[in-house]
Amino acid sequence: MPPPDLAALPTPSLVLDEARMLRNIHRLSAHAQALNVSLRPHLKTAKSAEVAQRLSGGVPGPVTVSTLAEAEVFFDAGYADILYAVGIAPNKLKRVAALRARGCDLTVILDNAVQADAVARAGVPALIEIDSDGHRGGVAPDDAALTAIGGILHQAGVLRGVMTHAGESYNVSGRDAHAEFAERERAAAVAAAETLRAAGLPCDVVSVGSTPTAHAARDLSGVTELRAGVYMFFDLVMAGIGVCDVDDIALSVLTTVIGHQPARGWTLVDAGWMAMSRDRGTAAQAVDQGYGLVCDAAGRPLPDLIVSSANQEHGIIALRPGTGGTAPDLPVGTQLRILPNHACATAAQHGRYHVLPAAGGALQTWPRFGGW
C-alpha cells in the first residue's frame, strides 16, 4: 500500500523526495568546494523558491536562470546575484534594466556584436559565451570576434568575463568521458579569458558547467565558478550516462492503474505525456526507458517495467522489449510512481511539488512556477 499521504493525492501528481534531493545537493557542493570554485546553481529545473532555499542552505547566494520570469521570482525571494544564461534578445533589455533598477545584479550572456551593441547601450553587464564543444551558441576561443565583442562591452564598462556550457557531454557516458569534456570546457573558457586579458580587456569571471562535467571535473584551474542544473533532482538521462544512480533520482510522477489489455501485456495508467512530457531522452542510450521507469508507490523500481508509450492522458506500462519474465499483477486502483527521463521537462508539466520531507512527517506542498 502507498504511504497514507501519497494515497490521498490526486493523480497524476509530481512527487519530490527531499532526502534524495538534499543528498544530491550536498554531493555537488562538496565537489565544488574541493575544486576551490564557487557554485552557481541553475534553477531552471526547480523553478521553486523552496528548492532554492535548500540549494543555498537558507542564505541566498549566486544563481543561474534560463528565463526572466525565473530572475524576477528568485530576486523577489532574496537572490540578488543572478546570471541569465540564455543569449540575450535585445527586446528583453528593458525588462533586464528594470530588474537591475530594483537592485538585482543581473548579468546577461551574448556571442555577437549586435547583442553587444544593444547591451552596451543599455548599460547591462555581460559575459561572452564561449563555444567549447560545438553544442549550441558561443564564440570560439581563438575567434577574432572575441576581442571585438569584448572591446564593445569594455568601452561601455559592462564586460564581466566569459562562460561556457559543455552540452555535448550529455552524449557520452562514464566519468572518464565526462572528465575529458570538463577539461575541454575549462581549457576553452580559460583560453578565452587569457585572450581578452592579453588584449587589455578585463575578465574577472570564468564560468563553466553542465551537470555531467560539474560532477566529473578533476581540475578547474583558472575557473572562478561552476554551474549545474538538474543535479538536485537527477533523472533517467543522467543515470543512463553514469552521472548518478537510479536511486539518486528525487523526482517522480504518482499515477493510478486504470485498466489492462492482458493480450498485449499492457497496464494502463492515468499519467500520459501531459504528466510525463514528450521527452524520450533515453531512446538513444544503451537502455531505453520509454517514457519513464515504473516504481511501486514507495519508489522502488519494478524490474524492466517502463511506460512504453503514452497518449495525452494515458500511459501504457509494459515490460521493456526484449525482456523475459512476467509483468507484476497491478490491479485497478494501484498507485505507482514513474521516474522521468528528463526532470526539467516533466517538472514543467506541473504547478507544485508534493514533498516527502527528509525529516519525516506529513506531506508538504511547494509551489512551482512557469512562464518566461
C-alpha positions as CSV (number, residue, x, y, z in Angstrom):
1,M,0.0,0.0,0.0
2,P,1.2,3.6,-0.7
3,P,2.2,5.8,2.3
4,P,-1.0,7.4,3.6
5,D,-0.1,10.9,2.5
6,L,0.5,9.8,-1.1
7,A,-2.7,7.7,-1.2
8,A,-4.7,10.8,-0.6
9,L,-3.2,12.7,-3.6
10,P,-5.0,13.1,-6.9
11,T,-3.2,11.5,-9.8
12,P,-1.1,12.3,-11.7
13,S,0.9,14.3,-9.1
14,L,4.6,15.4,-9.0
15,V,6.4,13.9,-6.0
16,L,9.7,15.1,-4.6
17,D,11.8,13.1,-2.2
18,E,13.5,15.7,-0.2
19,A,16.1,13.4,1.4
20,R,17.4,12.3,-2.0
21,M,17.4,15.9,-3.2
22,L,19.5,17.0,-0.2
23,R,21.9,14.2,-0.7
24,N,22.4,15.3,-4.4
25,I,22.8,18.9,-3.4
26,H,25.5,18.0,-0.8
27,R,27.4,15.9,-3.3
28,L,28.0,18.7,-5.8
29,S,28.5,21.3,-3.2
30,A,31.3,19.2,-1.6
31,H,32.9,18.6,-5.0
32,A,32.9,22.3,-5.9
33,Q,34.5,23.1,-2.5
34,A,37.2,20.5,-3.1
35,L,37.9,22.1,-6.5
36,N,38.1,25.6,-4.9
37,V,35.4,27.2,-7.1
38,S,32.1,28.8,-6.2
39,L,28.9,27.0,-7.2
40,R,26.3,28.9,-9.1
41,P,23.3,26.5,-9.2
42,H,21.0,26.7,-12.2
43,L,17.3,27.0,-11.0
44,K,15.7,26.3,-14.4
45,T,14.7,22.8,-13.4
46,A,13.4,23.6,-9.9
47,K,11.6,26.8,-10.5
48,S,10.8,26.8,-6.8
49,A,11.8,29.2,-4.0
50,E,11.6,26.3,-1.6
51,V,14.1,24.2,-3.6
52,A,16.3,27.2,-4.0
53,Q,16.4,27.6,-0.2
54,R,17.6,24.1,0.2
55,L,20.3,24.7,-2.5
56,S,21.6,27.8,-0.7
57,G,21.3,26.5,2.8
58,G,18.9,29.3,3.6
59,V,21.4,32.0,2.7
60,P,20.8,33.3,-0.8
61,G,23.9,33.2,-3.0
62,P,24.7,33.4,-6.7
63,V,22.3,31.5,-9.0
64,T,21.7,30.9,-12.7
65,V,18.4,31.2,-14.5
66,S,17.1,30.5,-18.0
67,T,14.1,32.9,-18.1
68,L,13.5,36.4,-16.9
69,A,10.4,35.1,-15.1
70,E,12.9,33.0,-13.0
71,A,15.1,36.0,-12.4
72,E,12.1,38.0,-11.2
73,V,10.7,35.3,-8.9
74,F,14.1,34.5,-7.4
75,F,15.1,38.1,-6.9
76,D,11.8,38.6,-5.0
77,A,12.9,35.6,-2.9
78,G,16.1,37.3,-2.0
79,Y,18.6,36.1,-4.7
80,A,20.3,39.3,-6.0
81,D,23.3,37.8,-7.9
82,I,21.7,36.2,-11.0
83,L,23.1,35.1,-14.3
84,Y,20.6,34.9,-17.1
85,A,22.3,32.1,-19.1
86,V,20.5,32.3,-22.4
87,G,21.7,34.6,-25.2
88,I,20.1,37.9,-24.7
89,A,17.4,39.1,-27.1
90,P,17.7,42.9,-27.4
91,N,13.9,43.3,-26.9
92,K,14.3,41.9,-23.3
93,L,16.8,44.5,-22.2
94,K,14.2,46.9,-20.8
95,R,13.0,44.1,-18.6
96,V,16.5,43.3,-17.6
97,A,17.2,47.0,-16.8
98,A,14.0,47.2,-14.7
99,L,15.2,44.3,-12.6
100,R,18.6,45.9,-12.2
101,A,17.0,49.2,-11.2
102,R,15.3,47.3,-8.3
103,G,18.7,46.2,-7.0
104,C,19.2,42.9,-8.8
105,D,22.7,42.3,-10.0
106,L,21.6,40.6,-13.2
107,T,24.2,39.6,-15.8
108,V,23.3,38.5,-19.4
109,I,25.3,36.5,-21.9
110,L,25.9,37.1,-25.6
111,D,28.1,35.9,-28.5
112,N,27.9,38.5,-31.3
113,A,28.4,42.2,-31.9
114,V,24.7,43.0,-32.5
115,Q,23.9,41.8,-29.0
116,A,27.0,43.5,-27.6
117,D,26.0,46.9,-29.1
118,A,22.5,46.6,-27.6
119,V,23.8,45.5,-24.2
120,A,26.4,48.3,-24.2
121,R,23.7,50.9,-24.9
122,A,21.6,49.5,-22.1
123,G,24.5,49.5,-19.7
124,V,23.8,45.9,-18.7
125,P,26.8,43.7,-17.5
126,A,27.5,40.7,-19.7
127,L,29.6,37.5,-20.1
128,I,30.7,36.4,-23.5
129,E,29.5,32.9,-24.3
130,I,32.4,30.6,-25.5
131,D,31.8,27.6,-27.7
132,S,33.8,24.8,-26.1
133,D,32.3,21.8,-27.9
134,G,30.1,22.8,-30.9
135,H,26.9,22.2,-28.9
136,R,25.0,25.4,-29.4
137,G,26.0,29.1,-29.4
138,G,29.2,30.8,-28.5
139,V,32.4,32.2,-29.9
140,A,35.4,30.0,-30.4
141,P,38.3,31.0,-28.0
142,D,40.6,31.8,-31.0
143,D,38.0,33.7,-33.0
144,A,38.9,37.4,-33.6
145,A,35.3,38.2,-32.9
146,L,36.0,37.5,-29.2
147,T,38.1,40.6,-28.6
148,A,35.9,42.7,-30.9
149,I,32.9,41.9,-28.8
150,G,34.9,42.3,-25.6
151,G,36.0,45.8,-26.8
152,I,32.4,46.9,-27.3
153,L,31.4,45.8,-23.9
154,H,34.5,47.2,-22.2
155,Q,34.1,50.6,-23.7
156,A,30.7,50.7,-22.0
157,G,32.1,49.3,-18.8
158,V,29.9,46.2,-18.8
159,L,32.4,43.3,-19.6
160,R,32.4,40.9,-16.8
161,G,34.0,37.8,-18.3
162,V,33.3,34.6,-20.2
163,M,31.1,31.5,-19.7
164,T,30.7,28.2,-21.5
165,H,28.4,25.1,-21.3
166,A,29.6,21.6,-22.4
167,G,26.2,20.4,-23.6
168,E,27.8,17.7,-25.7
169,S,28.8,15.9,-22.5
170,Y,25.3,14.6,-22.5
171,N,26.2,12.4,-25.5
172,V,28.9,10.4,-23.8
173,S,28.8,8.0,-20.9
174,G,31.0,7.4,-17.9
175,R,33.1,9.6,-15.5
176,D,36.3,9.5,-17.6
177,A,34.4,10.7,-20.7
178,H,32.8,13.4,-18.8
179,A,36.1,14.4,-17.2
180,E,37.5,14.8,-20.7
181,F,34.6,17.2,-21.6
182,A,35.2,19.0,-18.3
183,E,38.8,19.7,-19.3
184,R,37.7,20.8,-22.8
185,E,35.2,23.1,-21.2
186,R,37.8,24.5,-18.7
187,A,40.5,24.9,-21.4
188,A,38.3,26.8,-23.8
189,A,37.0,29.2,-21.1
190,V,40.4,29.9,-19.7
191,A,41.9,30.4,-23.2
192,A,39.2,32.9,-24.0
193,A,39.9,34.7,-20.7
194,E,43.6,34.9,-21.4
195,T,42.9,36.2,-24.9
196,L,40.8,39.0,-23.5
197,R,43.4,39.9,-20.9
198,A,46.2,39.9,-23.5
199,A,44.2,42.4,-25.4
200,G,44.0,44.7,-22.3
201,L,40.4,43.7,-21.5
202,P,39.1,42.6,-18.1
203,C,37.9,39.1,-17.5
204,D,37.0,38.7,-13.8
205,V,34.5,35.8,-14.3
206,V,35.4,32.5,-15.9
207,S,32.2,30.4,-15.6
208,V,31.8,26.7,-16.7
209,G,29.4,23.9,-16.2
210,S,27.0,21.2,-17.2
211,T,25.7,18.5,-14.8
212,P,27.9,15.8,-16.2
213,T,31.1,17.9,-16.3
214,A,30.5,19.5,-13.0
215,H,30.5,16.1,-11.3
216,A,33.4,14.7,-13.2
217,A,35.8,17.7,-13.3
218,R,39.2,17.0,-11.8
219,D,40.9,20.3,-12.1
220,L,39.3,23.7,-12.6
221,S,42.4,25.9,-12.5
222,G,41.6,29.3,-13.9
223,V,37.9,28.9,-13.4
224,T,36.0,31.1,-10.9
225,E,32.6,29.4,-10.8
226,L,30.8,26.2,-11.6
227,R,27.2,25.8,-12.9
228,A,24.8,22.9,-13.0
229,G,21.1,22.5,-13.0
230,V,19.3,19.1,-13.0
231,Y,21.7,17.7,-10.3
232,M,19.4,18.4,-7.4
233,F,16.7,16.0,-8.9
234,F,18.6,13.9,-11.4
235,D,16.7,11.8,-13.9
236,L,17.0,8.7,-16.2
237,V,19.1,10.5,-18.8
238,M,21.7,11.3,-16.1
239,A,21.5,7.8,-14.8
240,G,21.9,6.4,-18.3
241,I,25.2,8.2,-18.9
242,G,26.6,7.3,-15.5
243,V,26.3,10.7,-13.7
244,C,24.1,9.2,-11.0
245,D,22.3,6.0,-10.0
246,V,18.6,5.4,-10.4
247,D,18.3,5.5,-6.6
248,D,19.5,9.1,-6.7
249,I,16.5,10.3,-8.7
250,A,14.4,12.5,-6.4
251,L,11.5,13.3,-8.7
252,S,8.7,11.0,-9.8
253,V,5.1,11.2,-11.0
254,L,2.5,9.4,-8.9
255,T,-0.1,7.7,-11.1
256,T,-3.0,5.2,-10.7
257,V,-3.7,2.0,-12.7
258,I,-7.0,2.4,-14.6
259,G,-7.1,-0.7,-16.8
260,H,-5.5,-3.6,-18.6
261,Q,-5.0,-5.1,-22.0
262,P,-3.9,-8.6,-21.0
263,A,-3.4,-9.9,-24.5
264,R,-1.0,-7.1,-25.2
265,G,0.8,-7.2,-21.8
266,W,-0.4,-3.7,-21.1
267,T,-1.3,-1.9,-17.9
268,L,-3.0,1.5,-18.4
269,V,-2.4,4.4,-16.0
270,D,-3.7,8.0,-15.8
271,A,-0.3,9.6,-16.4
272,G,0.3,10.3,-20.1
273,W,2.6,12.7,-21.9
274,M,0.8,15.7,-20.3
275,A,2.1,14.4,-16.9
276,M,5.4,12.9,-18.1
277,S,6.2,15.2,-21.1
278,R,7.1,14.0,-24.6
279,D,10.8,13.7,-23.7
280,R,12.3,10.5,-24.9
281,G,15.9,11.3,-23.9
282,T,16.9,7.7,-23.2
283,A,15.9,6.4,-26.6
284,A,19.4,6.7,-27.9
285,Q,21.0,5.4,-24.8
286,A,22.1,1.8,-24.0
287,V,18.9,1.3,-22.0
288,D,15.7,2.8,-23.4
289,Q,13.4,3.7,-20.6
290,G,10.4,4.6,-22.7
291,Y,8.5,7.5,-21.2
292,G,9.8,6.6,-17.7
293,L,10.8,3.8,-15.3
294,V,7.9,2.3,-13.2
295,C,8.3,2.1,-9.4
296,D,5.9,0.9,-6.7
297,A,4.2,3.6,-4.5
298,A,7.2,3.6,-2.1
299,G,9.6,4.5,-5.0
300,R,11.2,1.0,-5.5
301,P,11.8,0.3,-9.2
302,L,9.8,-2.7,-10.7
303,P,12.4,-4.5,-12.8
304,D,12.2,-3.8,-16.5
305,L,8.8,-2.2,-16.3
306,I,8.5,1.0,-18.2
307,V,5.9,3.4,-19.6
308,S,6.3,2.0,-23.1
309,S,4.0,4.5,-24.9
310,A,1.9,7.5,-23.9
311,N,-1.2,9.4,-25.1
312,Q,-2.2,12.8,-23.8
313,E,-3.7,11.4,-20.5
314,H,-3.0,7.6,-20.8
315,G,0.3,5.9,-20.1
316,I,0.8,2.3,-21.2
317,I,3.0,0.2,-19.0
318,A,4.7,-2.9,-20.3
319,L,7.9,-4.9,-19.9
320,R,10.8,-3.4,-21.8
321,P,11.1,-5.0,-25.3
322,G,13.4,-8.0,-25.3
323,T,13.0,-8.6,-21.6
324,G,11.9,-12.0,-20.4
325,G,9.7,-12.7,-17.4
326,T,6.2,-11.8,-16.3
327,A,4.8,-8.3,-15.5
328,P,3.7,-8.0,-11.9
329,D,0.0,-8.0,-11.1
330,L,-1.1,-4.4,-10.8
331,P,-4.9,-4.2,-10.0
332,V,-7.0,-1.3,-11.0
333,G,-6.5,1.4,-8.3
334,T,-2.9,0.5,-7.6
335,Q,-0.7,3.6,-7.3
336,L,2.7,3.7,-8.9
337,R,5.5,6.2,-9.3
338,I,7.2,6.9,-12.6
339,L,10.8,8.2,-12.7
340,P,11.3,10.7,-15.5
341,N,13.6,10.8,-18.5
342,H,14.2,14.5,-18.2
343,A,13.4,16.1,-14.8
344,C,13.2,19.6,-16.4
345,A,10.5,18.6,-18.9
346,T,8.5,16.5,-16.5
347,A,8.5,19.1,-13.7
348,A,7.4,21.7,-16.3
349,Q,4.1,19.9,-16.7
350,H,3.1,20.5,-13.0
351,G,2.3,23.5,-10.8
352,R,3.5,22.1,-7.5
353,Y,5.7,19.6,-5.8
354,H,4.2,17.1,-3.3
355,V,7.2,16.7,-1.0
356,L,8.2,13.7,1.1
357,P,10.0,15.6,3.9
358,A,13.6,14.5,4.8
359,A,12.7,14.7,8.5
360,G,9.5,12.7,8.1
361,G,6.1,13.8,9.0
362,A,3.2,15.0,6.8
363,L,3.5,15.5,3.1
364,Q,4.3,19.1,2.1
365,T,3.3,21.1,-0.9
366,W,5.8,23.5,-2.6
367,P,4.6,25.8,-5.4
368,R,6.3,25.7,-8.7
369,F,6.0,28.4,-11.4
370,G,6.5,28.5,-15.2
371,G,6.4,31.0,-18.0
372,W,9.1,33.3,-19.5
